[in-house]
Amino acid sequence: MAYIWILGDSWGDDWGCPGTAFGVNPDKGFTHQFEQQHRVRNLARAGKGNKFSLSLAEDAFKAGASPPSHIIQFWTECFRDLDFSEGFKWKVEPLLHETVKTRLRHIQRLKQKLDNPRWALIGGQAPLPEYIEEIFTPDFYIQNWRNDLLGKKFGFISSSVVGQLELFNRGTNKDSRQIKKRILNDIMKIRSEMQRSDQFSDDAHPAWPAYKKLSKDLLSWIDQTASSKTYY
């Protein structure tokens, strides 16, 4: 029996996302697929960023929680971690890569603190970068689950800021109008594809069949990597 922590935003939160249980009883949704065989704690919180997710896990451990054997983390938009108050000047691409790298290093440090649990990273609301293995190598990962479900190849930058349209209206962003227009156009294409696809239940989150398949893949991975130790 493994001991699993689920981290992330609404893509991992059974109660914050209709998708994780769309079409089934909410009590029988994504988390339940693991509860049938393993001990599970779902720490995902709708609307929160990667920094919040990792800090919540770290706080739980400091408060005396037993470290998990496996972590499933749904990666989200890194700009959720930042304060875009007046006076903060920024450009999308360099700031995004800087924040992504910072958070991946955060995962590496936390993994060591938790006695190196197996770590799965799911590029959900935001994709994982091409260079992920240069900084942190997950034991299991899906680089861009949204692209996979849509059968498309939307770019890393636009896919990372799908929910951040309001940021481009702020004067502190220093990207050219041409770059802003390109990113915004790509975002609208992604949103449009999600609205048309039956792979997404509410135009924003994957529908239950996608989650059910993901849970089977993750359970297979857990079975292959779990030790003989039982977690109570």
LOKOLRO-45022 format. One record per residue (C-alpha): x, y, z. Coordinates in pm, whole numbers, plus 50000, padded with zeros to 5 digits. Layout:
N
XYZ ...
! end
This chain:
232
500005000050000 501335034249900 500715067450074 499795093749811 499565131549831 497715149449551 498855185549501 497795212849262 494945235449161 491385227849048 492655201648803 493465179649104 490805192049348 487765169149345 485515196349483 487065225649298 486795210448952 483715194148795 486055175348562 487575152748826 484125138148887 482045149648590 479705121048504 480245102048828 479345106549193 481805132849330 482705108749609 483775083549344 485945107449141 489685110449079 490865106949439 488605076849496 490385057549222 493465056649445 491635052449777 490475017949672 494035004949696 496115030749880 496115057150149 495495091749998 495445128250104 494195153749853 495835187349922 494925203249588 493155236849613 491225253249330 492675285849202 495995282849384 499485284149235 502415260049238 504135278849521 501025275549738 500775238149665 504385231449760 504225253750069 501045235850183 502785202250153 505825215450337 503645229750617 501835196550651 505135178450693 506385204150947 503145199551141 503905162551180 502315145850879 504015113850772 505855118650442 504145102650142 505595075149929 504165091349613 503115126449512 500855134949219 501105171949138 499005190648884 501205218648750 499485252048706 500175287348581 503355300948739 502125336748719 499655327948994 502655328749227 503575364949150 502475399149270 501875421548969 501465453349170 502065487249016 505715494248945 506665458248869 507905458748509 508005425748324 507945407147994 506105374347954 508755350647823 511745358448050 509575361648361 507755329048284 510955309048241 512495324448553 509425315448760 509155280348615 512785272948699 512415286849050 509425264649120 511055233248977 514005239049211 511485242849492 510115208249408 513625193649414 514275207749762 510905196249896 511365161449753 514565157949955 512885170750273 510135144850231 512675116450203 512455114649824 508935102349746 508155092149390 506935123449212 504455126148925 504005159748751 500995165748527 501185195948296 497545205548332 496405241848350 499945249848237 502485228048052 505865216648174 508895231047990 511005211947740 514015216147969 512345201248279 514805172348314 517695196948325 516375209648660 514105182948807 513375148548667 509945135748775 509435098448811 506325102148592 505215132248394 502915144848121 504325175747958 501125190947820 497985171147901 495745197747743 497545194747408 497385156847428 493625157147485 493015182647210 495405166146966 497045200246910 500485215746954 499845249447113 503045266947220 504545267847569 504155305247632 500485308847541 499605275647707 501185288348029 498995319448057 495565307647938 493945321548253 495955353748271 494285376348014 493865405148257 497615408448307 498115421147954 495925451248028 498335464048290 500805491148200 503635473348378 503885447248101 506655457847862 506075433947573 505455449347233 501905451847101 502815425946837 503925400347099 500865407047315 498565403047017 500185370046916 499925355547268 496345367247314 495335352846976 496875319547071 495075319747407 491745325347235 492475296346999 493195273447296 490005283947472 487985279047157 489365244047104 488555234847464 484985247447424 484475226347113 486135194847243 484205167347420 487415160547614 486615190447837 483555190248061 483185227148139 485365243647872 488205245548123 488905211248278 489225176248132 486085154848143 485785122948348 486925098048079 490275116348061 490665115648438 489705079148454 492405070148202 494935091948384 494145075148715 494705040748556 498085051748418 499085066148754 497935035248942 500035013748711 503035036248781 502405034649157 502154996949149 505474995048965 507265018249206 505655010749545 507764993249806 506554964550020 506074989050309 502464995250414 501455030850504 498775034750772 
! end
